[in-house]
Amino acid sequence: MKDKVNEIQISYKERITSPFWQKINSSKDAADLLFEHWDKDTIGLHESFKVVLLNNSNKVKGIYQLSKGGITGALVDIRILFAVILKSLSVAVILTHNHPSGTLKASEADKKLTDKIKKAAELFDIKVLDHILLVPNGDYYSFADEGIL
């Protein structure tokens, strides 16, 4: 009998031709891509936390939904986040979550979580390029643009 271990499984295809492989040059590029791929039926109902996985050229390898929460929050397990980042061999990431209320302001909890993830990423030489907050009408808030990343 073989020993079995629980493991995170993600789909990853190097040569996929899709809109995902666009280069991210700005927070607007990231926000537009994210809004385009966000479920419009749920963006105003509950929070979801996702990570954009990037290669060394800042081209998007994929978007992984880490959690789906309630109206005012989503749980983020940093261990699972890094399991996905490391398993996909990503060298940079953009964190993102939505605010169903439409509030374009980072909470203290958002700032603390981002800082915690950024510090952990530094140990693995992974760059956290931004944390984008999206609201149902497509507007966004960028931690990088606001100088808090």
URPE-V941019 format. One record per residue. SS is DSSP state (@ for helix, = for strand, . for the rest). D_LAST is the distance of its C-alpha to the last C-alpha in Angstrom with 2 decimals. Layout:
ss | d_last
SS | D_LAST
SS | D_LAST
This chain:
ss | d_last
. | 48.29
. | 44.82
. | 41.98
. | 39.30
. | 35.63
. | 33.18
. | 30.60
. | 27.87
. | 29.29
. | 27.41
. | 29.02
. | 27.99
. | 30.09
. | 29.33
. | 31.63
. | 30.93
. | 31.33
. | 29.26
@ | 26.82
@ | 24.08
@ | 24.46
. | 22.99
= | 20.46
. | 17.03
. | 16.53
. | 14.27
@ | 12.50
@ | 16.09
@ | 17.60
@ | 15.53
@ | 16.24
@ | 19.86
@ | 20.38
@ | 19.04
@ | 21.14
@ | 24.08
@ | 24.03
. | 23.32
. | 26.54
. | 27.44
. | 29.82
. | 27.24
. | 24.03
. | 25.51
. | 27.06
. | 24.63
. | 21.04
= | 20.25
= | 17.29
= | 17.15
= | 15.52
= | 16.05
= | 17.47
= | 17.45
. | 19.79
. | 19.50
. | 20.13
. | 17.37
= | 20.29
= | 20.01
= | 22.17
= | 21.96
= | 20.31
= | 20.89
= | 21.20
= | 20.36
= | 21.72
= | 23.49
. | 23.68
. | 25.34
. | 25.00
. | 22.26
. | 20.43
. | 20.19
. | 20.36
. | 17.97
. | 19.67
@ | 17.32
@ | 20.49
@ | 21.45
@ | 18.06
@ | 18.34
@ | 22.04
@ | 21.40
@ | 18.78
@ | 21.14
@ | 24.27
. | 23.19
. | 22.37
. | 19.05
. | 17.02
= | 13.81
= | 12.64
= | 11.12
= | 11.07
= | 12.98
= | 15.25
= | 17.62
. | 18.66
. | 22.46
. | 22.96
. | 21.43
. | 19.01
. | 16.05
. | 14.00
. | 11.48
. | 13.54
@ | 13.01
@ | 13.81
@ | 11.14
@ | 8.44
@ | 10.55
@ | 11.10
@ | 7.64
@ | 7.40
@ | 10.97
@ | 10.70
@ | 8.25
@ | 10.84
@ | 13.65
@ | 12.73
@ | 12.91
@ | 16.47
. | 17.44
. | 15.94
. | 13.99
= | 10.89
= | 8.28
= | 7.97
= | 6.81
= | 7.84
= | 10.80
= | 13.06
= | 16.61
. | 19.65
. | 23.30
. | 24.09
. | 21.51
. | 19.11
= | 15.38
= | 12.13
= | 9.03
. | 5.49
. | 5.24
. | 8.51
. | 7.93
. | 5.76
. | 3.79
. | 0.00
